[in-house]
Amino acid sequence: MRPIHPINEEQCRPYYGQPVFIILKDGTELVGTLSRLDKGKLYLNETAAGIQSNASAKSKRSGANSSSLGKARAQTKKSDKPTTTAANEAFPVPYPDSELFGSPFELDVASVGALIVPS
């Protein structure tokens, strides 16, 4: 078992898509698949499609053309299989199987006492 310390994006990025063991400062123990760390929050158990839709939402807020976003959404709805995009190409192979540990959830990094990955 290897602790991730300090818990920041640079330290977490190599472990995206991998199972993690989390001990909160109140002693609660959790397991999940590490999806990403963004703005002081750890996101766990997200699918690659969920990450892709979050990236689309960020693009929309930053002034992306809404007609192109509408086309992307329409293409996503046509097929059940997520397509490979720049948003999910960086994730390792186990990443799409994040449902193993349950529904997606997020944690404030400030509440995490330890973040541990298997060796």
N, CA, C and O atoms as CSV, one atom per row, in Angstrom:
chain,resi,resn,atom,element,x,y,z
A,1,MET,N,N,0.854,-1.171,0.000
A,1,MET,CA,C,0.000,0.000,0.000
A,1,MET,C,C,0.900,1.235,0.000
A,1,MET,O,O,1.907,1.294,0.706
A,2,ARG,N,N,0.511,2.208,-0.804
A,2,ARG,CA,C,1.316,3.415,-0.956
A,2,ARG,C,C,0.452,4.643,-0.694
A,2,ARG,O,O,-0.549,4.846,-1.382
A,3,PRO,N,N,0.820,5.468,0.287
A,3,PRO,CA,C,0.041,6.693,0.533
A,3,PRO,C,C,0.336,7.750,-0.538
A,3,PRO,O,O,1.462,7.860,-1.024
A,4,ILE,N,N,-0.678,8.511,-0.891
A,4,ILE,CA,C,-0.500,9.653,-1.775
A,4,ILE,C,C,-0.403,10.872,-0.870
A,4,ILE,O,O,-1.359,11.234,-0.184
A,5,HIS,N,N,0.767,11.495,-0.880
A,5,HIS,CA,C,0.976,12.659,-0.030
A,5,HIS,C,C,2.001,13.580,-0.665
A,5,HIS,O,O,3.059,13.101,-1.072
A,6,PRO,N,N,1.751,14.842,-0.769
A,6,PRO,CA,C,0.516,15.537,-0.405
A,6,PRO,C,C,-0.597,15.208,-1.405
A,6,PRO,O,O,-0.329,14.801,-2.535
A,7,ILE,N,N,-1.828,15.386,-0.980
A,7,ILE,CA,C,-2.970,15.108,-1.852
A,7,ILE,C,C,-3.193,16.335,-2.728
A,7,ILE,O,O,-3.831,17.307,-2.324
A,8,ASN,N,N,-2.646,16.261,-3.939
A,8,ASN,CA,C,-2.825,17.333,-4.914
A,8,ASN,C,C,-2.937,16.693,-6.292
A,8,ASN,O,O,-2.741,15.488,-6.448
A,9,GLU,N,N,-3.258,17.520,-7.293
A,9,GLU,CA,C,-3.497,16.981,-8.625
A,9,GLU,C,C,-2.258,16.286,-9.198
A,9,GLU,O,O,-2.374,15.235,-9.829
A,10,GLU,N,N,-1.107,16.852,-8.986
A,10,GLU,CA,C,0.129,16.267,-9.515
A,10,GLU,C,C,0.387,14.876,-8.934
A,10,GLU,O,O,0.781,13.963,-9.661
A,11,GLN,N,N,0.167,14.713,-7.633
A,11,GLN,CA,C,0.401,13.426,-6.980
A,11,GLN,C,C,-0.684,12.404,-7.317
A,11,GLN,O,O,-0.405,11.207,-7.386
A,12,CYS,N,N,-1.929,12.871,-7.528
A,12,CYS,CA,C,-3.053,11.960,-7.778
A,12,CYS,C,C,-3.149,11.496,-9.228
A,12,CYS,O,O,-3.594,10.377,-9.485
A,13,ARG,N,N,-2.742,12.331,-10.177
A,13,ARG,CA,C,-2.934,12.040,-11.600
A,13,ARG,C,C,-2.459,10.645,-12.022
A,13,ARG,O,O,-3.173,9.991,-12.782
A,14,PRO,N,N,-1.305,10.152,-11.578
A,14,PRO,CA,C,-0.885,8.808,-12.009
A,14,PRO,C,C,-1.812,7.688,-11.528
A,14,PRO,O,O,-1.748,6.570,-12.041
A,15,TYR,N,N,-2.661,7.973,-10.562
A,15,TYR,CA,C,-3.524,6.947,-9.980
A,15,TYR,C,C,-4.974,7.069,-10.424
A,15,TYR,O,O,-5.823,6.324,-9.935
A,16,TYR,N,N,-5.284,7.993,-11.344
A,16,TYR,CA,C,-6.650,8.102,-11.864
A,16,TYR,C,C,-7.050,6.766,-12.476
A,16,TYR,O,O,-6.289,6.168,-13.236
A,17,GLY,N,N,-8.238,6.309,-12.140
A,17,GLY,CA,C,-8.730,5.034,-12.650
A,17,GLY,C,C,-8.356,3.841,-11.810
A,17,GLY,O,O,-8.729,2.716,-12.141
A,18,GLN,N,N,-7.626,4.055,-10.726
A,18,GLN,CA,C,-7.210,2.948,-9.875
A,18,GLN,C,C,-7.981,2.958,-8.552
A,18,GLN,O,O,-8.438,4.011,-8.107
A,19,PRO,N,N,-8.124,1.801,-7.932
A,19,PRO,CA,C,-8.800,1.752,-6.640
A,19,PRO,C,C,-7.970,2.450,-5.562
A,19,PRO,O,O,-6.740,2.396,-5.572
A,20,VAL,N,N,-8.659,3.096,-4.645
A,20,VAL,CA,C,-7.990,3.772,-3.533
A,20,VAL,C,C,-8.716,3.456,-2.230
A,20,VAL,O,O,-9.908,3.146,-2.219
A,21,PHE,N,N,-7.985,3.541,-1.159
A,21,PHE,CA,C,-8.509,3.393,0.198
A,21,PHE,C,C,-8.372,4.767,0.840
A,21,PHE,O,O,-7.298,5.368,0.806
A,22,ILE,N,N,-9.453,5.261,1.423
A,22,ILE,CA,C,-9.460,6.599,2.005
A,22,ILE,C,C,-9.834,6.503,3.477
A,22,ILE,O,O,-10.797,5.829,3.843
A,23,ILE,N,N,-9.070,7.177,4.305
A,23,ILE,CA,C,-9.412,7.306,5.718
A,23,ILE,C,C,-9.684,8.785,5.965
A,23,ILE,O,O,-8.796,9.626,5.821
A,24,LEU,N,N,-10.922,9.087,6.337
A,24,LEU,CA,C,-11.284,10.472,6.626
A,24,LEU,C,C,-10.770,10.865,8.002
A,24,LEU,O,O,-10.455,10.005,8.825
A,25,LYS,N,N,-10.688,12.148,8.244
A,25,LYS,CA,C,-10.188,12.631,9.529
A,25,LYS,C,C,-11.065,12.199,10.692
A,25,LYS,O,O,-10.595,12.143,11.828
A,26,ASP,N,N,-12.346,11.888,10.427
A,26,ASP,CA,C,-13.227,11.416,11.507
A,26,ASP,C,C,-13.130,9.902,11.715
A,26,ASP,O,O,-13.846,9.343,12.546
A,27,GLY,N,N,-12.233,9.228,10.952
A,27,GLY,CA,C,-12.017,7.794,11.115
A,27,GLY,C,C,-12.803,6.925,10.143
A,27,GLY,O,O,-12.591,5.713,10.098
A,28,THR,N,N,-13.695,7.510,9.374
A,28,THR,CA,C,-14.465,6.755,8.390
A,28,THR,C,C,-13.536,6.222,7.306
A,28,THR,O,O,-12.649,6.933,6.832
A,29,GLU,N,N,-13.745,4.963,6.917
A,29,GLU,CA,C,-12.943,4.340,5.873
A,29,GLU,C,C,-13.802,4.137,4.630
A,29,GLU,O,O,-14.936,3.665,4.720
A,30,LEU,N,N,-13.257,4.494,3.471
A,30,LEU,CA,C,-13.965,4.385,2.204
A,30,LEU,C,C,-13.061,3.750,1.161
A,30,LEU,O,O,-11.837,3.848,1.253
A,31,VAL,N,N,-13.654,3.102,0.174
A,31,VAL,CA,C,-12.917,2.626,-0.987
A,31,VAL,C,C,-13.636,3.121,-2.222
A,31,VAL,O,O,-14.849,3.333,-2.208
A,32,GLY,N,N,-12.877,3.304,-3.295
A,32,GLY,CA,C,-13.467,3.746,-4.546
A,32,GLY,C,C,-12.414,3.789,-5.623
A,32,GLY,O,O,-11.244,3.486,-5.387
A,33,THR,N,N,-12.845,4.170,-6.811
A,33,THR,CA,C,-11.939,4.355,-7.932
A,33,THR,C,C,-11.667,5.841,-8.057
A,33,THR,O,O,-12.596,6.632,-8.222
A,34,LEU,N,N,-10.414,6.225,-7.981
A,34,LEU,CA,C,-10.038,7.640,-8.061
A,34,LEU,C,C,-10.276,8.147,-9.477
A,34,LEU,O,O,-9.680,7.649,-10.433
A,35,SER,N,N,-11.150,9.140,-9.606
A,35,SER,CA,C,-11.474,9.686,-10.916
A,35,SER,C,C,-10.647,10.921,-11.218
A,35,SER,O,O,-10.032,11.024,-12.279
A,36,ARG,N,N,-10.634,11.867,-10.273
A,36,ARG,CA,C,-9.898,13.110,-10.504
A,36,ARG,C,C,-9.885,13.934,-9.230
A,36,ARG,O,O,-10.602,13.647,-8.272
A,37,LEU,N,N,-9.064,14.950,-9.243
A,37,LEU,CA,C,-9.029,15.934,-8.170
A,37,LEU,C,C,-9.206,17.290,-8.854
A,37,LEU,O,O,-8.462,17.622,-9.778
A,38,ASP,N,N,-10.181,18.067,-8.406
A,38,ASP,CA,C,-10.470,19.341,-9.045
A,38,ASP,C,C,-10.989,20.325,-8.010
A,38,ASP,O,O,-11.966,20.046,-7.315
A,39,LYS,N,N,-10.338,21.472,-7.908
A,39,LYS,CA,C,-10.755,22.564,-7.027
A,39,LYS,C,C,-10.998,22.114,-5.586
A,39,LYS,O,O,-12.014,22.459,-4.983
A,40,GLY,N,N,-10.061,21.345,-5.042
A,40,GLY,CA,C,-10.127,20.937,-3.650
A,40,GLY,C,C,-11.077,19.795,-3.355
A,40,GLY,O,O,-11.386,19.537,-2.192
A,41,LYS,N,N,-11.549,19.106,-4.385
A,41,LYS,CA,C,-12.446,17.973,-4.190
A,41,LYS,C,C,-11.893,16.745,-4.891
A,41,LYS,O,O,-11.383,16.826,-6.008
A,42,LEU,N,N,-12.001,15.606,-4.219
A,42,LEU,CA,C,-11.668,14.309,-4.808
A,42,LEU,C,C,-12.947,13.734,-5.395
A,42,LEU,O,O,-13.970,13.671,-4.713
A,43,TYR,N,N,-12.897,13.319,-6.642
A,43,TYR,CA,C,-14.048,12.699,-7.294
A,43,TYR,C,C,-13.733,11.227,-7.465
A,43,TYR,O,O,-12.663,10.855,-7.947
A,44,LEU,N,N,-14.690,10.389,-7.061
A,44,LEU,CA,C,-14.492,8.946,-7.111
A,44,LEU,C,C,-15.628,8.272,-7.867
A,44,LEU,O,O,-16.759,8.758,-7.882
A,45,ASN,N,N,-15.305,7.138,-8.497
A,45,ASN,CA,C,-16.268,6.264,-9.163
A,45,ASN,C,C,-16.973,6.896,-10.352
A,45,ASN,O,O,-18.065,6.459,-10.716
A,46,GLU,N,N,-16.383,7.909,-10.964
A,46,GLU,CA,C,-16.984,8.467,-12.161
A,46,GLU,C,C,-16.611,7.611,-13.356
A,46,GLU,O,O,-15.528,7.027,-13.387
A,47,THR,N,N,-17.489,7.530,-14.336
A,47,THR,CA,C,-17.160,6.839,-15.572
A,47,THR,C,C,-16.480,7.821,-16.505
A,47,THR,O,O,-16.546,9.031,-16.288
A,48,ALA,N,N,-15.839,7.323,-17.520
A,48,ALA,CA,C,-15.194,8.195,-18.504
A,48,ALA,C,C,-16.232,9.097,-19.160
A,48,ALA,O,O,-15.934,10.250,-19.472
A,49,ALA,N,N,-17.447,8.593,-19.374
A,49,ALA,CA,C,-18.511,9.408,-19.962
A,49,ALA,C,C,-18.887,10.554,-19.031
A,49,ALA,O,O,-19.196,11.653,-19.490
A,50,GLY,N,N,-18.864,10.302,-17.721
A,50,GLY,CA,C,-19.160,11.358,-16.758
A,50,GLY,C,C,-18.115,12.448,-16.776
A,50,GLY,O,O,-18.442,13.630,-16.668
A,51,ILE,N,N,-16.863,12.061,-16.910
A,51,ILE,CA,C,-15.784,13.037,-17.010
A,51,ILE,C,C,-15.948,13.849,-18.283
A,51,ILE,O,O,-15.741,15.062,-18.286
A,52,GLN,N,N,-16.322,13.176,-19.365
A,52,GLN,CA,C,-16.498,13.855,-20.648
A,52,GLN,C,C,-17.615,14.884,-20.549
A,52,GLN,O,O,-17.463,15.997,-21.054
A,53,SER,N,N,-18.740,14.543,-19.911
A,53,SER,CA,C,-19.839,15.504,-19.800
A,53,SER,C,C,-19.446,16.669,-18.906
A,53,SER,O,O,-19.885,17.794,-19.145
A,54,ASN,N,N,-18.636,16.432,-17.886
A,54,ASN,CA,C,-18.151,17.517,-17.041
A,54,ASN,C,C,-17.238,18.441,-17.827
A,54,ASN,O,O,-17.294,19.659,-17.657
A,55,ALA,N,N,-16.394,17.873,-18.691
A,55,ALA,CA,C,-15.522,18.691,-19.532
A,55,ALA,C,C,-16.348,19.527,-20.494
A,55,ALA,O,O,-15.990,20.670,-20.778
A,56,SER,N,N,-17.449,18.979,-21.003
A,56,SER,CA,C,-18.335,19.730,-21.894
A,56,SER,C,C,-18.975,20.887,-21.157
A,56,SER,O,O,-19.110,21.978,-21.710
A,57,ALA,N,N,-19.371,20.659,-19.910
A,57,ALA,CA,C,-19.985,21.729,-19.119
A,57,ALA,C,C,-18.988,22.850,-18.883
A,57,ALA,O,O,-19.357,24.023,-18.937
A,58,LYS,N,N,-17.725,22.509,-18.620
A,58,LYS,CA,C,-16.699,23.532,-18.429
A,58,LYS,C,C,-16.485,24.315,-19.711
A,58,LYS,O,O,-16.307,25.532,-19.666
A,59,SER,N,N,-16.500,23.634,-20.864
A,59,SER,CA,C,-16.320,24.308,-22.142
A,59,SER,C,C,-17.454,25.279,-22.392
A,59,SER,O,O,-17.228,26.376,-22.901
A,60,LYS,N,N,-18.653,24.900,-22.048
A,60,LYS,CA,C,-19.812,25.758,-22.251
A,60,LYS,C,C,-19.690,27.017,-21.420
A,60,LYS,O,O,-19.986,28.111,-21.901
A,61,ARG,N,N,-19.253,26.874,-20.171
A,61,ARG,CA,C,-19.091,28.044,-19.302
A,61,ARG,C,C,-17.993,28.959,-19.807
A,61,ARG,O,O,-18.036,30.167,-19.573
A,62,SER,N,N,-17.018,28.404,-20.492
A,62,SER,CA,C,-15.910,29.229,-20.956
A,62,SER,C,C,-16.191,29.853,-22.313
A,62,SER,O,O,-15.287,30.430,-22.917
A,63,GLY,N,N,-17.432,29.751,-22.813
A,63,GLY,CA,C,-17.817,30.437,-24.031
A,63,GLY,C,C,-17.726,29.599,-25.289
A,63,GLY,O,O,-17.614,30.154,-26.381
A,64,ALA,N,N,-17.770,28.280,-25.173
A,64,ALA,CA,C,-17.729,27.436,-26.369
A,64,ALA,C,C,-19.021,27.598,-27.152
A,64,ALA,O,O,-20.053,27.962,-26.587
A,65,ASN,N,N,-18.967,27.332,-28.437
A,65,ASN,CA,C,-20.115,27.449,-29.321
A,65,ASN,C,C,-21.179,26.443,-28.896
A,65,ASN,O,O,-20.919,25.240,-28.876
A,66,SER,N,N,-22.383,26.928,-28.553
A,66,SER,CA,C,-23.419,26.041,-28.047
A,66,SER,C,C,-23.930,25.085,-29.115
A,66,SER,O,O,-24.378,23.988,-28.780
A,67,SER,N,N,-23.878,25.464,-30.393
A,67,SER,CA,C,-24.334,24.540,-31.428
A,67,SER,C,C,-23.405,23.340,-31.539
A,67,SER,O,O,-23.871,22.227,-31.783
A,68,SER,N,N,-22.105,23.539,-31.367
A,68,SER,CA,C,-21.185,22.404,-31.413
A,68,SER,C,C,-21.377,21.502,-30.205
A,68,SER,O,O,-21.219,20.286,-30.311
A,69,LEU,N,N,-21.720,22.085,-29.045
A,69,LEU,CA,C,-21.990,21.269,-27.864
A,69,LEU,C,C,-23.258,20.452,-28.064
A,69,LEU,O,O,-23.332,19.296,-27.647
A,70,GLY,N,N,-24.258,21.058,-28.705
A,70,GLY,CA,C,-25.496,20.334,-28.988
A,70,GLY,C,C,-25.233,19.146,-29.884
A,70,GLY,O,O,-25.818,18.083,-29.679
A,71,LYS,N,N,-24.361,19.299,-30.883
A,71,LYS,CA,C,-24.005,18.194,-31.764
A,71,LYS,C,C,-23.299,17.097,-30.979
A,71,LYS,O,O,-23.563,15.915,-31.197
A,72,ALA,N,N,-22.397,17.477,-30.061
A,72,ALA,CA,C,-21.674,16.486,-29.252
A,72,ALA,C,C,-22.644,15.707,-28.381
A,72,ALA,O,O,-22.520,14.490,-28.244
A,73,ARG,N,N,-23.621,16.410,-27.784
A,73,ARG,CA,C,-24.613,15.727,-26.946
A,73,ARG,C,C,-25.452,14.767,-27.784
A,73,ARG,O,O,-25.739,13.649,-27.356
A,74,ALA,N,N,-25.845,15.211,-28.983
A,74,ALA,CA,C,-26.654,14.358,-29.850
A,74,ALA,C,C,-25.887,13.092,-30.226
A,74,ALA,O,O,-26.470,12.009,-30.269
A,75,GLN,N,N,-24.606,13.214,-30.496
A,75,GLN,CA,C,-23.803,12.048,-30.842
A,75,GLN,C,C,-23.679,11.106,-29.661
A,75,GLN,O,O,-23.681,9.888,-29.839
A,76,THR,N,N,-23.573,11.650,-28.452
A,76,THR,CA,C,-23.456,10.823,-27.258
A,76,THR,C,C,-24.730,10.017,-27.044
A,76,THR,O,O,-24.661,8.851,-26.654
A,77,LYS,N,N,-25.891,10.618,-27.295
A,77,LYS,CA,C,-27.161,9.939,-27.075
A,77,LYS,C,C,-27.403,8.825,-28.086
A,77,LYS,O,O,-28.124,7.873,-27.786
A,78,LYS,N,N,-26.816,8.924,-29.279
A,78,LYS,CA,C,-27.054,7.932,-30.321
A,78,LYS,C,C,-26.453,6.578,-29.995
A,78,LYS,O,O,-26.987,5.553,-30.419
A,79,SER,N,N,-25.373,6.549,-29.264
A,79,SER,CA,C,-24.739,5.268,-28.988
A,79,SER,C,C,-24.579,5.076,-27.489
A,79,SER,O,O,-24.359,6.031,-26.744
A,80,ASP,N,N,-24.692,3.831,-27.064
A,80,ASP,CA,C,-24.519,3.515,-25.656
A,80,ASP,C,C,-23.049,3.484,-25.271
A,80,ASP,O,O,-22.709,3.640,-24.098
A,81,LYS,N,N,-22.184,3.284,-26.244
A,81,LYS,CA,C,-20.755,3.185,-26.002
A,81,LYS,C,C,-20.126,4.570,-26.013
A,81,LYS,O,O,-20.313,5.314,-26.977
A,82,PRO,N,N,-19.375,4.946,-24.956
A,82,PRO,CA,C,-18.710,6.246,-25.004
A,82,PRO,C,C,-17.622,6.244,-26.076
A,82,PRO,O,O,-16.873,5.279,-26.228
A,83,THR,N,N,-17.558,7.341,-26.805
A,83,THR,CA,C,-16.526,7.450,-27.824
A,83,THR,C,C,-15.240,7.939,-27.178
A,83,THR,O,O,-15.267,8.582,-26.128
A,84,THR,N,N,-14.125,7.635,-27.805
A,84,THR,CA,C,-12.841,8.084,-27.290
A,84,THR,C,C,-12.653,9.549,-27.649
A,84,THR,O,O,-12.734,9.929,-28.817
A,85,THR,N,N,-12.404,10.361,-26.640
A,85,THR,CA,C,-12.168,11.784,-26.851
A,85,THR,C,C,-10.924,12.180,-26.082
A,85,THR,O,O,-10.350,11.381,-25.343
A,86,ALA,N,N,-10.522,13.410,-26.266
A,86,ALA,CA,C,-9.357,13.906,-25.533
A,86,ALA,C,C,-9.615,13.858,-24.035
A,86,ALA,O,O,-8.677,13.713,-23.251
A,87,ALA,N,N,-10.888,13.979,-23.621
A,87,ALA,CA,C,-11.218,13.978,-22.193
A,87,ALA,C,C,-10.997,12.619,-21.552
A,87,ALA,O,O,-10.689,12.551,-20.362
A,88,ASN,N,N,-11.150,11.510,-22.320
A,88,ASN,CA,C,-11.004,10.208,-21.671
A,88,ASN,C,C,-9.843,9.380,-22.203
A,88,ASN,O,O,-9.627,8.271,-21.715
A,89,GLU,N,N,-9.089,9.866,-23.178
A,89,GLU,CA,C,-7.944,9.114,-23.685
A,89,GLU,C,C,-6.840,8.975,-22.643
A,89,GLU,O,O,-6.089,7.999,-22.663
A,90,ALA,N,N,-6.733,9.948,-21.727
A,90,ALA,CA,C,-5.646,9.944,-20.763
A,90,ALA,C,C,-5.863,8.947,-19.628
A,90,ALA,O,O,-4.937,8.679,-18.862
A,91,PHE,N,N,-7.068,8.392,-19.508
A,91,PHE,CA,C,-7.355,7.516,-18.386
A,91,PHE,C,C,-6.972,6.085,-18.699
A,91,PHE,O,O,-7.108,5.643,-19.839
A,92,PRO,N,N,-6.493,5.355,-17.704
A,92,PRO,CA,C,-6.074,3.971,-17.918
A,92,PRO,C,C,-7.259,3.062,-18.215
A,92,PRO,O,O,-8.410,3.450,-18.016
A,93,VAL,N,N,-6.981,1.869,-18.685
A,93,VAL,CA,C,-7.997,0.914,-19.103
A,93,VAL,C,C,-9.043,0.623,-18.032
A,93,VAL,O,O,-10.217,0.541,-18.392
A,94,PRO,N,N,-8.721,0.457,-16.737
A,94,PRO,CA,C,-9.768,0.124,-15.769
A,94,PRO,C,C,-10.773,1.242,-15.541
A,94,PRO,O,O,-11.823,1.009,-14.942
A,95,TYR,N,N,-10.481,2.425,-15.998
A,95,TYR,CA,C,-11.311,3.595,-15.698
A,95,TYR,C,C,-12.787,3.433,-16.038
A,95,TYR,O,O,-13.622,3.824,-15.221
A,96,PRO,N,N,-13.165,2.878,-17.198
A,96,PRO,CA,C,-14.587,2.742,-17.504
A,96,PRO,C,C,-15.341,1.802,-16.565
A,96,PRO,O,O,-16.570,1.857,-16.523
A,97,ASP,N,N,-14.661,0.951,-15.820
A,97,ASP,CA,C,-15.310,0.003,-14.928
A,97,ASP,C,C,-15.417,0.533,-13.500
A,97,ASP,O,O,-15.366,-0.250,-12.551
A,98,SER,N,N,-15.562,1.824,-13.334
A,98,SER,CA,C,-15.577,2.446,-12.019
A,98,SER,C,C,-16.793,2.076,-11.189
A,98,SER,O,O,-16.800,2.303,-9.979
A,99,GLU,N,N,-17.833,1.504,-11.815
A,99,GLU,CA,C,-19.051,1.154,-11.097
A,99,GLU,C,C,-18.810,0.079,-10.044
A,99,GLU,O,O,-19.686,-0.180,-9.219
A,100,LEU,N,N,-17.659,-0.539,-10.058
A,100,LEU,CA,C,-17.324,-1.599,-9.112
A,100,LEU,C,C,-17.543,-1.163,-7.669
A,100,LEU,O,O,-17.968,-1.968,-6.840
A,101,PHE,N,N,-17.257,0.111,-7.353
A,101,PHE,CA,C,-17.352,0.597,-5.980
A,101,PHE,C,C,-18.601,1.420,-5.724
A,101,PHE,O,O,-18.686,2.067,-4.679
A,102,GLY,N,N,-19.573,1.429,-6.622
A,102,GLY,CA,C,-20.821,2.135,-6.385
A,102,GLY,C,C,-20.933,3.433,-7.156
A,102,GLY,O,O,-20.209,3.676,-8.121
A,103,SER,N,N,-21.852,4.253,-6.707
A,103,SER,CA,C,-22.167,5.506,-7.382
A,103,SER,C,C,-21.040,6.519,-7.238
A,103,SER,O,O,-20.255,6.457,-6.292
A,104,PRO,N,N,-20.964,7.455,-8.188
A,104,PRO,CA,C,-19.964,8.519,-8.084
A,104,PRO,C,C,-20.222,9.384,-6.848
A,104,PRO,O,O,-21.370,9.610,-6.463
A,105,PHE,N,N,-19.150,9.859,-6.239
A,105,PHE,CA,C,-19.270,10.795,-5.126
A,105,PHE,C,C,-18.024,11.652,-5.056
A,105,PHE,O,O,-17.016,11.365,-5.701
A,106,GLU,N,N,-18.106,12.700,-4.268
A,106,GLU,CA,C,-16.971,13.610,-4.113
A,106,GLU,C,C,-16.722,13.867,-2.640
A,106,GLU,O,O,-17.627,13.785,-1.810
A,107,LEU,N,N,-15.471,14.182,-2.337
A,107,LEU,CA,C,-15.051,14.486,-0.968
A,107,LEU,C,C,-14.200,15.747,-0.981
A,107,LEU,O,O,-13.432,15.972,-1.917
A,108,ASP,N,N,-14.335,16.561,0.046
A,108,ASP,CA,C,-13.420,17.684,0.203
A,108,ASP,C,C,-12.061,17.133,0.621
A,108,ASP,O,O,-11.980,16.293,1.517
A,109,VAL,N,N,-11.011,17.597,-0.013
A,109,VAL,CA,C,-9.667,17.137,0.322
A,109,VAL,C,C,-9.356,17.425,1.793
A,109,VAL,O,O,-8.636,16.664,2.440
A,110,ALA,N,N,-9.902,18.522,2.315
A,110,ALA,CA,C,-9.647,18.893,3.710
A,110,ALA,C,C,-10.168,17.842,4.704
A,110,ALA,O,O,-9.687,17.765,5.835
A,111,SER,N,N,-11.155,17.030,4.280
A,111,SER,CA,C,-11.700,16.022,5.188
A,111,SER,C,C,-10.939,14.692,5.117
A,111,SER,O,O,-11.210,13.781,5.900
A,112,VAL,N,N,-9.990,14.579,4.181
A,112,VAL,CA,C,-9.264,13.323,3.976
A,112,VAL,C,C,-8.027,13.279,4.861
A,112,VAL,O,O,-7.173,14.163,4.796
A,113,GLY,N,N,-7.940,12.246,5.685
A,113,GLY,CA,C,-6.763,12.054,6.532
A,113,GLY,C,C,-5.665,11.301,5.800
A,113,GLY,O,O,-4.484,11.612,5.952
A,114,ALA,N,N,-6.060,10.296,4.993
A,114,ALA,CA,C,-5.088,9.498,4.233
A,114,ALA,C,C,-5.725,8.991,2.961
A,114,ALA,O,O,-6.888,8.585,2.949
A,115,LEU,N,N,-4.957,9.017,1.895
A,115,LEU,CA,C,-5.364,8.485,0.601
A,115,LEU,C,C,-4.310,7.458,0.212
A,115,LEU,O,O,-3.136,7.793,0.052
A,116,ILE,N,N,-4.732,6.208,0.063
A,116,ILE,CA,C,-3.788,5.103,-0.123
A,116,ILE,C,C,-4.155,4.301,-1.366
A,116,ILE,O,O,-5.328,4.014,-1.605
A,117,VAL,N,N,-3.133,3.939,-2.165
A,117,VAL,CA,C,-3.328,3.082,-3.344
A,117,VAL,C,C,-2.576,1.775,-3.109
A,117,VAL,O,O,-1.567,1.746,-2.404
A,118,PRO,N,N,-3.082,0.687,-3.712
A,118,PRO,CA,C,-2.355,-0.588,-3.596
A,118,PRO,C,C,-1.011,-0.494,-4.302
A,118,PRO,O,O,-0.873,0.240,-5.281
A,119,SER,N,N,-0.031,-1.222,-3.818
A,119,SER,CA,C,1.317,-1.209,-4.418
A,119,SER,C,C,1.356,-1.984,-5.706
A,119,SER,O,O,2.407,-2.075,-6.340
